[in-house]
Amino acid sequence: MKRFATNSPLDQMKRRRGVSDIAPTPTKKGTGTAKAFSPAEERILRELLSEEMDYIDSEVFRQPDAQKVIYDDAPDIKKPDASWYHPVMDDLGSRNRLPKSTEQVILTGAEERVLFLQFNYARHSISEIQKQVWASPERKPTDEQAREMLRWYRLSRQLREQIAETNLALVLAMAKRTRMSEVDFADLVSEGNMALLRAVDKFDCGRGFKFSTYACRAILKAFSRQGMKLSKYRQRFPTDFDPKLERSNFLDTKRAEFVSDAAAEVKRIVTENHAGLSDIEKTVIEHRFRLTNPEDTSRTMTLEQVGQIIGVTKERVRQIQNKALEKIRTELEETFLEGTRRNTDEADSETDQKNRIASLEMLRDLRLEAVLN
């Protein structure tokens, strides 16, 4: 059995243009049911049924022999060769630049009208099938409707690409002519390509204008929007991103972890009295920093209040407190770095020595009053 069993205008057009059709879906032996579509085809069908297909309407579509007029009676139009299009690699001063194809396809107004009618009729056919599916009680396409939608979708994609590739030179010409030093050339070309595709979707060939007139204006407007967007970005961020100017929070994080560990160690030293505090020194520290009852959320006692408890002046309480904190600091420096302390001989690595020195400096800068609070 031949691949093109029918002689419909669409099949004739595909045979003439070389459009790949979906192979007939084989049926399981003895069941008569069709196999499921491929994941890619199912994804396309879901997208097609999620929203109504947009197209540019024409009076030709409502003629009884519309397919014959649009596809069978249409002349053959040569496809463009877009292998030369490498805008990002294109360097006018480079001798190794890839040469542009010697034969460039330039469409006449009549040829453009043929392509756009074929493109929009394919989208119109998808829209008609969508209406039939949504009007059914199940709101699900049959296998035949799904295959038809996929055929028209692939045909519309091919025609869209053909029109866009034929007019790629417009994007490159407009990008080179536009003087926007603040916009990168690659970004400019990318925005122009997207504008070209949108122009293909929205162009109405029935108004009698050339597509290049419409596309050039659309591309230039896209360049203008890109420039305005970048200008607003510059106002918010006056300088470009520079990794050298980026400030790391590594040191702040390490210091916070160090302070947390040191606080736990200081409280352990005071609670277990590893610093050799006298009874009065321990009493002062416990009352001043609420170590006797950590769950008590009230304010810590003042020097005068502690002095009234132990029967001395507040100045004497301050002296006792400073002496006790000095003992705690000495014990902390001797015991807190025990896990990382090593003899400073040749076996020590340079990293270990730097880490030990940095830890000692942080200990000296540490305010024990803040830690205990």
Summary of the structure (lengths in Angstrom):
residues: 373
radius of gyration: 39.7
end to end distance: 89.5
largest distance: 114.4
contacts: 920
relative contact order: 0.07
helix: 61%
strand: 1%
